[in-house]
């Protein structure tokens, strides 16, 4: 009997040999991959068994960048606290690549990320916001600024068709530029165009300003200080003149929060313990900040830290997350900041809707702070800054009001810029505020709250009448009624705000096809200007 042949003419014995060779080859490939890993594991076990190497029960990967406000997360003391808690911890610097950071965060490559509120809202939107905000790290208080050369005198000048501005895209400084464009009348900056000169960092942006390749630049420290030493360079605005714009936050992955809440709680507690450790001793603080920033001396670090408002545990609870006893009048500022940031992005065209659908709490988790608060944990609250609450029996500090100044001094103030055109319109011959007018002023008051260090000029206007003096009187009454409403309803410091009547001196350009009646109605308005001391 002849051997049985398989289809194609192969004998069964021959086919068996071929299969054996294939299996052996596959096993060899698998062994080539597995063997190094097995050897690595055996070596690791040997090291742990024969040395003082720690046996970690958990691992945390945190991603961020070199912003000095994150120095606690990179500090030796914080790392030591995490190791003592059995956590293998590492901080990964991605050089401010926010979009890449959020993509990796969404995929689980990072357990925790640090970011600004604006960068998280924008860059994590496409990933359905994979994390929740656990606490606020700091607020930029001068660390970011818009500076300009001799050709640019005020913020309004940035709205010129041939303006060129150097800035780092996807950075907090770009958000400062967006916020300025939204809050002021800077329509050109809300759209792509030749005005955008994108750079890789503030150092390159400063180099372009120094070489007169651009008219203005958005910088962060230490480049801000260096720029202001150049002839003719001035600061137009910065985070020192604005509140609640650039807020750094810590965001934990939802998976981590759900599966390992005890680990998250340990992390939060260790962070505020480390922050207190550094803040309680200025010498240690400046030394660590200098090492972190790679500056020449602690004095350099002092200058840089002056532009960063670190937020301690009590401030997070009482000011940002609304946690605390009623006697402390806790505020819930973070949801408001999130909503304001969404509004800015919608105005600049970066968002075409609200990705949170009106619910900022979707990306917040106050539970870890609240749990710590109920235990009596303080975590450095004795070192109070402008937002912290004093201990019982001590008077609560109030913001220093601007001193009253003379009419002549008002005339000498430097014009910073005109607030985004949200004019309040009046009916002909009237100085009465309608319900719609009051809603508009309420919205304007929210923008004014971002800039507490500027004085405010309310300019009243009217359409041309038979008597210019009567026009000026009517426009002054219109400006004054708005001033009184802002002082009475919104608590604006009366020394900070002034009303003037310009009559029909500054008529708006008439639009093509606009009726004369509509044109006259549009000129019966009030506008808002920011002013500051000229020195």
Secondary structure, 3 states (H helix, E strand, C coil): CCCCECCCCCEHHHHHHHHHHHHHHHHHHHHHHHHHHHHHHHHHHHHHHHCCCCCCCEEEEEEECCCHHHHHHHCHHHHHHHHHCCEEEEEEECCCCHHHHHHHHHHCCCCEEEEEHHHHHHHCHHHCCCEEEEEEEEEECCCEEEEECCCCCCHHHHHCCCCCEEEECCCHHHHHHHHHHHHECCHHHHCCCCCEEEECCHHHHHHHHHCCCCCEEEEECCHHHHHCCCCCCEEEEECCCCCCCCEEEEEEEHHHHHHCHHHHHHHHHHHHHHHHHHHCCHHHHHHHHHHHHCCCCHHHHHHHHCCEEECCHHHHHHHHCCCCCHHHCCCCHHHHHHHHHHHHHHHHCCCCCCCCCCCHHHHECCHHHHHHHHCCCCCCCCCCCCCCCCCCCCCCCCCCCCCCCCHHHHHHCEEEEEECCCCEECCCCCCCCCHHHHHHHHHHHHHHCCCCCCEEEEEECCCCCCCHHHHHHHHHHHHHHHHHHHHHHHCCCHHHEEEEECCCCCCCCCCCCCCHHHHHHHHCEEEEEEEECCC
